[in-house]
Amino acid sequence: MREIAPRITVDQKIRFGKPVIKGTRVPIDLIVGKIAGGMTIEEICKEYDLKRVDVLAALRYAAEVMKREQLLMV
């Protein structure tokens, strides 16, 4: 297991190496998708037994990844 951002880890044995909230099997993309689908932070915390700081860490991580993304216009 390797921590790649605060509260975010990757481990090939957990979710095929996808980034997850540390100490859980909850992937970051699931959290971001739930927010995009209209769930509140509180609903996500209750549904997946997370803390508010976990959800915010997932959003921060997603924002950092998107900042580095480059689109190639063909």
MOPAC internal coordinates of N, CA, C and O (Angstrom, degrees):
PM7 1SCF
backbone

  N    0.0000 0     0.00 0     0.00 0    0    0    0
  C    1.4431 1     0.00 0     0.00 0    1    0    0
  C    1.5266 1   108.55 1     0.00 0    2    1    0
  O    1.2310 1   121.56 1   -41.28 1    3    2    1
  N    1.3418 1   114.63 1   138.72 1    3    2    1
  C    1.4598 1   120.00 1  -179.62 1    5    3    2
  C    1.5275 1   109.02 1  -134.99 1    6    5    3
  O    1.2310 1   121.09 1   -48.53 1    7    6    5
  N    1.3193 1   115.52 1   131.47 1    7    6    5
  C    1.4600 1   120.04 1   176.65 1    9    7    6
  C    1.5188 1   108.51 1   -83.47 1   10    9    7
  O    1.2310 1   120.67 1   -59.89 1   11   10    9
  N    1.3411 1   116.32 1   120.11 1   11   10    9
  C    1.4646 1   120.60 1  -176.98 1   13   11   10
  C    1.5211 1   112.36 1  -103.08 1   14   13   11
  O    1.2310 1   120.40 1   168.61 1   15   14   13
  N    1.3221 1   116.84 1   -11.39 1   15   14   13
  C    1.4626 1   123.64 1   177.18 1   17   15   14
  C    1.5273 1   105.60 1  -163.11 1   18   17   15
  O    1.2310 1   120.06 1   -16.97 1   19   18   17
  N    1.3175 1   117.49 1   163.03 1   19   18   17
  C    1.4648 1   117.98 1   178.10 1   21   19   18
  C    1.5335 1   111.23 1   -54.66 1   22   21   19
  O    1.2310 1   120.86 1   -57.27 1   23   22   21
  N    1.3398 1   115.95 1   122.73 1   23   22   21
  C    1.4655 1   124.76 1   177.50 1   25   23   22
  C    1.5360 1   113.88 1    73.02 1   26   25   23
  O    1.2310 1   120.02 1  -173.50 1   27   26   25
  N    1.3356 1   117.57 1     6.50 1   27   26   25
  C    1.4698 1   122.03 1  -178.54 1   29   27   26
  C    1.5198 1   109.37 1  -119.95 1   30   29   27
  O    1.2310 1   120.57 1   -51.53 1   31   30   29
  N    1.3406 1   116.51 1   128.47 1   31   30   29
  C    1.4648 1   120.48 1  -179.57 1   33   31   30
  C    1.5226 1   110.76 1  -130.22 1   34   33   31
  O    1.2310 1   121.50 1   -18.20 1   35   34   33
  N    1.3196 1   114.73 1   161.80 1   35   34   33
  C    1.4632 1   121.82 1   171.13 1   37   35   34
  C    1.5232 1   108.01 1  -130.48 1   38   37   35
  O    1.2310 1   121.43 1   -35.75 1   39   38   37
  N    1.3149 1   114.87 1   144.25 1   39   38   37
  C    1.4574 1   122.17 1   178.90 1   41   39   38
  C    1.5297 1   105.99 1  -154.65 1   42   41   39
  O    1.2310 1   120.11 1   -55.86 1   43   42   41
  N    1.3258 1   117.40 1   124.14 1   43   42   41
  C    1.4645 1   120.95 1  -178.02 1   45   43   42
  C    1.5294 1   112.17 1   -56.91 1   46   45   43
  O    1.2310 1   120.02 1   156.75 1   47   46   45
  N    1.3282 1   117.56 1   -23.25 1   47   46   45
  C    1.4637 1   121.13 1  -178.58 1   49   47   46
  C    1.5274 1   112.66 1   -86.41 1   50   49   47
  O    1.2310 1   120.33 1   172.05 1   51   50   49
  N    1.3212 1   116.97 1    -7.95 1   51   50   49
  C    1.4599 1   121.04 1  -179.26 1   53   51   50
  C    1.5198 1   108.60 1  -119.06 1   54   53   51
  O    1.2310 1   120.68 1   -61.39 1   55   54   53
  N    1.3227 1   116.30 1   118.61 1   55   54   53
  C    1.4715 1   122.22 1   177.01 1   57   55   54
  C    1.5254 1   112.51 1    53.27 1   58   57   55
  O    1.2310 1   120.76 1  -143.58 1   59   58   57
  N    1.3290 1   116.15 1    36.42 1   59   58   57
  C    1.4696 1   122.24 1   176.47 1   61   59   58
  C    1.5253 1   112.82 1    57.98 1   62   61   59
  O    1.2310 1   120.28 1  -149.86 1   63   62   61
  N    1.3301 1   117.06 1    30.14 1   63   62   61
  C    1.4595 1   121.16 1   177.18 1   65   63   62
  C    1.5144 1   114.89 1    84.15 1   66   65   63
  O    1.2310 1   119.93 1  -170.07 1   67   66   65
  N    1.3307 1   117.73 1     9.93 1   67   66   65
  C    1.4717 1   120.03 1   177.19 1   69   67   66
  C    1.5278 1   108.90 1   -73.14 1   70   69   67
  O    1.2310 1   119.75 1   -30.46 1   71   70   69
  N    1.3159 1   118.08 1   149.54 1   71   70   69
  C    1.4690 1   120.38 1   176.79 1   73   71   70
  C    1.5305 1   110.64 1   -63.84 1   74   73   71
  O    1.2310 1   121.29 1   -46.95 1   75   74   73
  N    1.3334 1   115.14 1   133.05 1   75   74   73
  C    1.4638 1   122.10 1   179.78 1   77   75   74
  C    1.5330 1   109.58 1  -133.29 1   78   77   75
  O    1.2310 1   121.11 1   -14.67 1   79   78   77
  N    1.3179 1   115.49 1   165.33 1   79   78   77
  C    1.4549 1   120.46 1   172.63 1   81   79   78
  C    1.5236 1   107.90 1   -68.76 1   82   81   79
  O    1.2310 1   120.66 1   -48.65 1   83   82   81
  N    1.3004 1   116.35 1   131.35 1   83   82   81
  C    1.4645 1   122.61 1  -177.13 1   85   83   82
  C    1.5283 1   111.01 1   -51.76 1   86   85   83
  O    1.2310 1   120.80 1   -49.07 1   87   86   85
  N    1.3234 1   116.08 1   130.93 1   87   86   85
  C    1.4506 1   122.00 1   178.07 1   89   87   86
  C    1.5192 1   114.64 1    80.60 1   90   89   87
  O    1.2310 1   120.56 1  -172.46 1   91   90   89
  N    1.3437 1   116.53 1     7.54 1   91   90   89
  C    1.4615 1   120.70 1   179.14 1   93   91   90
  C    1.5172 1   109.28 1  -133.57 1   94   93   91
  O    1.2310 1   121.53 1     1.08 1   95   94   93
  N    1.3241 1   114.68 1  -178.92 1   95   94   93
  C    1.4628 1   121.41 1   172.91 1   97   95   94
  C    1.5228 1   109.88 1  -113.80 1   98   97   95
  O    1.2310 1   120.52 1  -161.10 1   99   98   97
  N    1.3282 1   116.62 1    18.90 1   99   98   97
  C    1.4663 1   121.67 1  -176.81 1  101   99   98
  C    1.5295 1   109.12 1   -87.00 1  102  101   99
  O    1.2310 1   120.24 1   -67.52 1  103  102  101
  N    1.3445 1   117.16 1   112.48 1  103  102  101
  C    1.4618 1   120.07 1  -177.96 1  105  103  102
  C    1.5257 1   112.76 1   -75.42 1  106  105  103
  O    1.2310 1   121.40 1   -29.82 1  107  106  105
  N    1.3108 1   114.92 1   150.18 1  107  106  105
  C    1.4597 1   121.81 1  -179.13 1  109  107  106
  C    1.5241 1   111.12 1   -62.30 1  110  109  107
  O    1.2310 1   120.05 1   138.35 1  111  110  109
  N    1.3281 1   117.50 1   -41.65 1  111  110  109
  C    1.4601 1   119.27 1  -178.94 1  113  111  110
  C    1.5271 1   112.27 1   -62.67 1  114  113  111
  O    1.2310 1   119.95 1   148.57 1  115  114  113
  N    1.3235 1   117.71 1   -31.43 1  115  114  113
  C    1.4522 1   120.47 1   176.92 1  117  115  114
  C    1.5285 1   110.75 1   -65.56 1  118  117  115
  O    1.2310 1   120.65 1   135.59 1  119  118  117
  N    1.3229 1   116.37 1   -44.41 1  119  118  117
  C    1.4609 1   120.76 1   179.92 1  121  119  118
  C    1.5257 1   110.71 1   -62.70 1  122  121  119
  O    1.2310 1   120.30 1   132.71 1  123  122  121
  N    1.3096 1   117.02 1   -47.29 1  123  122  121
  C    1.4628 1   120.88 1   179.99 1  125  123  122
  C    1.5303 1   109.99 1   -62.78 1  126  125  123
  O    1.2310 1   120.33 1   139.54 1  127  126  125
  N    1.3103 1   116.97 1   -40.46 1  127  126  125
  C    1.4602 1   121.02 1   178.08 1  129  127  126
  C    1.5202 1   112.45 1   -63.64 1  130  129  127
  O    1.2310 1   120.54 1   141.07 1  131  130  129
  N    1.3083 1   116.57 1   -38.93 1  131  130  129
  C    1.4719 1   120.58 1   178.36 1  133  131  130
  C    1.5255 1   110.56 1   -65.70 1  134  133  131
  O    1.2310 1   120.26 1   138.08 1  135  134  133
  N    1.3335 1   117.12 1   -41.92 1  135  134  133
  C    1.4701 1   120.51 1   176.42 1  137  135  134
  C    1.5325 1   109.01 1   -61.20 1  138  137  135
  O    1.2310 1   120.37 1   134.10 1  139  138  137
  N    1.3313 1   116.90 1   -45.90 1  139  138  137
  C    1.4628 1   121.02 1  -179.80 1  141  139  138
  C    1.5230 1   111.55 1   -62.89 1  142  141  139
  O    1.2310 1   120.65 1   150.33 1  143  142  141
  N    1.3201 1   116.37 1   -29.67 1  143  142  141
  C    1.4551 1   121.16 1   179.39 1  145  143  142
  C    1.5207 1   113.94 1   -81.76 1  146  145  143
  O    1.2310 1   120.80 1   176.05 1  147  146  145
  N    1.3286 1   116.07 1    -3.95 1  147  146  145
  C    1.4588 1   118.96 1   175.18 1  149  147  146
  C    1.5135 1   116.60 1   108.40 1  150  149  147
  O    1.2310 1   119.73 1   177.33 1  151  150  149
  N    1.3253 1   118.11 1    -2.67 1  151  150  149
  C    1.4690 1   119.09 1   177.34 1  153  151  150
  C    1.5222 1   109.52 1   -69.80 1  154  153  151
  O    1.2310 1   120.62 1   -32.57 1  155  154  153
  N    1.3060 1   116.42 1   147.43 1  155  154  153
  C    1.4517 1   120.59 1   175.65 1  157  155  154
  C    1.5271 1   109.36 1   -86.07 1  158  157  155
  O    1.2310 1   121.29 1   -16.31 1  159  158  157
  N    1.3068 1   115.14 1   163.69 1  159  158  157
  C    1.4698 1   119.84 1   177.11 1  161  159  158
  C    1.5211 1   109.56 1   -58.52 1  162  161  159
  O    1.2310 1   120.47 1   138.41 1  163  162  161
  N    1.3163 1   116.70 1   -41.59 1  163  162  161
  C    1.4605 1   121.07 1  -179.08 1  165  163  162
  C    1.5296 1   111.45 1   -63.16 1  166  165  163
  O    1.2310 1   120.28 1   139.35 1  167  166  165
  N    1.3291 1   117.07 1   -40.65 1  167  166  165
  C    1.4647 1   120.70 1   178.35 1  169  167  166
  C    1.5266 1   111.07 1   -64.89 1  170  169  167
  O    1.2310 1   120.69 1   138.54 1  171  170  169
  N    1.3144 1   116.29 1   -41.46 1  171  170  169
  C    1.4679 1   120.32 1   178.49 1  173  171  170
  C    1.5169 1   110.41 1   -64.15 1  174  173  171
  O    1.2310 1   120.56 1   136.29 1  175  174  173
  N    1.3141 1   116.53 1   -43.71 1  175  174  173
  C    1.4677 1   120.51 1   179.05 1  177  175  174
  C    1.5243 1   110.90 1   -58.47 1  178  177  175
  O    1.2310 1   120.86 1   135.62 1  179  178  177
  N    1.3133 1   115.96 1   -44.38 1  179  178  177
  C    1.4663 1   120.49 1  -179.02 1  181  179  178
  C    1.5236 1   111.05 1   -68.25 1  182  181  179
  O    1.2310 1   120.55 1   134.71 1  183  182  181
  N    1.3357 1   116.56 1   -45.29 1  183  182  181
  C    1.4688 1   121.93 1  -177.13 1  185  183  182
  C    1.5340 1   112.70 1   -63.92 1  186  185  183
  O    1.2310 1   120.22 1   141.63 1  187  186  185
  N    1.3469 1   117.18 1   -38.37 1  187  186  185
  C    1.4625 1   121.26 1  -173.33 1  189  187  186
  C    1.5267 1   113.62 1  -114.38 1  190  189  187
  O    1.2310 1   120.56 1  -168.54 1  191  190  189
  N    1.3216 1   116.53 1    11.46 1  191  190  189
  C    1.4621 1   122.14 1   178.62 1  193  191  190
  C    1.5356 1   111.67 1    54.02 1  194  193  191
  O    1.2310 1   121.60 1  -128.58 1  195  194  193
  N    1.3331 1   114.55 1    51.42 1  195  194  193
  C    1.4621 1   121.41 1   179.31 1  197  195  194
  C    1.5186 1   109.81 1  -114.10 1  198  197  195
  O    1.2310 1   121.41 1   -10.65 1  199  198  197
  N    1.3063 1   114.92 1   169.35 1  199  198  197
  C    1.4591 1   121.52 1   173.76 1  201  199  198
  C    1.5284 1   108.48 1  -103.30 1  202  201  199
  O    1.2310 1   121.28 1   -21.70 1  203  202  201
  N    1.3154 1   115.16 1   158.30 1  203  202  201
  C    1.4670 1   120.56 1   178.84 1  205  203  202
  C    1.5332 1   111.15 1   -53.98 1  206  205  203
  O    1.2310 1   120.43 1   139.02 1  207  206  205
  N    1.3402 1   116.78 1   -40.98 1  207  206  205
  C    1.4717 1   119.94 1  -179.40 1  209  207  206
  C    1.5261 1   111.46 1   -63.37 1  210  209  207
  O    1.2310 1   120.02 1   151.48 1  211  210  209
  N    1.3324 1   117.56 1   -28.52 1  211  210  209
  C    1.4660 1   120.91 1   177.50 1  213  211  210
  C    1.5212 1   110.39 1   -66.93 1  214  213  211
  O    1.2310 1   120.72 1   133.50 1  215  214  213
  N    1.3294 1   116.22 1   -46.50 1  215  214  213
  C    1.4641 1   120.78 1  -179.29 1  217  215  214
  C    1.5279 1   110.06 1   -64.79 1  218  217  215
  O    1.2310 1   120.70 1   137.49 1  219  218  217
  N    1.3191 1   116.26 1   -42.51 1  219  218  217
  C    1.4675 1   119.66 1   178.55 1  221  219  218
  C    1.5276 1   111.07 1   -64.78 1  222  221  219
  O    1.2310 1   120.39 1   143.67 1  223  222  221
  N    1.3269 1   116.86 1   -36.33 1  223  222  221
  C    1.4705 1   120.44 1   176.89 1  225  223  222
  C    1.5273 1   110.08 1   -64.08 1  226  225  223
  O    1.2310 1   120.06 1   141.00 1  227  226  225
  N    1.3240 1   117.49 1   -39.00 1  227  226  225
  C    1.4614 1   121.46 1   178.36 1  229  227  226
  C    1.5265 1   110.23 1   -63.54 1  230  229  227
  O    1.2310 1   120.30 1   136.67 1  231  230  229
  N    1.3222 1   117.04 1   -43.33 1  231  230  229
  C    1.4643 1   120.57 1   179.30 1  233  231  230
  C    1.5225 1   111.30 1   -66.71 1  234  233  231
  O    1.2310 1   120.41 1   140.40 1  235  234  233
  N    1.3334 1   116.83 1   -39.60 1  235  234  233
  C    1.4641 1   120.68 1   177.74 1  237  235  234
  C    1.5296 1   110.18 1   -63.00 1  238  237  235
  O    1.2310 1   120.60 1   135.73 1  239  238  237
  N    1.3228 1   116.45 1   -44.27 1  239  238  237
  C    1.4587 1   121.07 1   179.74 1  241  239  238
  C    1.5379 1   110.02 1   -61.85 1  242  241  239
  O    1.2310 1   120.24 1   133.61 1  243  242  241
  N    1.3256 1   117.16 1   -46.39 1  243  242  241
  C    1.4630 1   120.87 1   179.65 1  245  243  242
  C    1.5277 1   110.81 1   -60.45 1  246  245  243
  O    1.2310 1   120.14 1   139.60 1  247  246  245
  N    1.3164 1   117.34 1   -40.40 1  247  246  245
  C    1.4672 1   120.99 1   178.77 1  249  247  246
  C    1.5271 1   110.41 1   -63.69 1  250  249  247
  O    1.2310 1   120.11 1   138.60 1  251  250  249
  N    1.3132 1   117.40 1   -41.40 1  251  250  249
  C    1.4666 1   121.04 1   178.93 1  253  251  250
  C    1.5236 1   110.98 1   -64.42 1  254  253  251
  O    1.2310 1   120.30 1   138.24 1  255  254  253
  N    1.3153 1   117.04 1   -41.76 1  255  254  253
  C    1.4627 1   120.52 1   179.16 1  257  255  254
  C    1.5282 1   109.78 1   -63.61 1  258  257  255
  O    1.2310 1   120.29 1   136.39 1  259  258  257
  N    1.3222 1   117.04 1   -43.61 1  259  258  257
  C    1.4679 1   121.15 1  -179.95 1  261  259  258
  C    1.5258 1   111.75 1   -65.66 1  262  261  259
  O    1.2310 1   120.34 1   147.14 1  263  262  261
  N    1.3201 1   116.96 1   -32.86 1  263  262  261
  C    1.4626 1   120.22 1   178.62 1  265  263  262
  C    1.5255 1   111.18 1   -61.94 1  266  265  263
  O    1.2310 1   120.49 1   146.52 1  267  266  265
  N    1.3318 1   116.67 1   -33.48 1  267  266  265
  C    1.4540 1   121.27 1  -177.51 1  269  267  266
  C    1.5255 1   113.01 1   -86.54 1  270  269  267
  O    1.2310 1   120.10 1   167.66 1  271  270  269
  N    1.3267 1   117.41 1   -12.34 1  271  270  269
  C    1.4570 1   120.81 1  -177.22 1  273  271  270
  C    1.5291 1   111.10 1   -68.24 1  274  273  271
  O    1.2310 1   121.50 1   -40.86 1  275  274  273
  N    1.3102 1   114.73 1   139.14 1  275  274  273
  C    1.4644 1   120.45 1   177.20 1  277  275  274
  C    1.5124 1   108.49 1  -125.21 1  278  277  275
  O    1.2310 1   120.93 1   -47.35 1  279  278  277
  N    1.3107 1   115.83 1   132.65 1  279  278  277
  C    1.4586 1   120.93 1   177.71 1  281  279  278
  C    1.5119 1   109.39 1  -100.33 1  282  281  279
  O    1.2310 1   121.25 1   -43.80 1  283  282  281
  N    1.2999 1   115.22 1   136.20 1  283  282  281
  C    1.4656 1   120.62 1   177.27 1  285  283  282
  C    1.5131 1   107.62 1  -100.68 1  286  285  283
  O    1.2310 1   121.10 1   -60.94 1  287  286  285
  N    1.3171 1   115.50 1   119.06 1  287  286  285
  C    1.4627 1   120.36 1   178.75 1  289  287  286
  C    1.5288 1   108.45 1   -88.69 1  290  289  287
  O    1.2310 1   120.45 1   -59.38 1  291  290  289
  N    1.2947 1   116.74 1   120.62 1  291  290  289
  C    1.4661 1   122.03 1  -176.37 1  293  291  290
  C    1.4983 1   109.61 1  -101.80 1  294  293  291
  O    1.2310 1   120.10 1   180.00 1  295  294  293

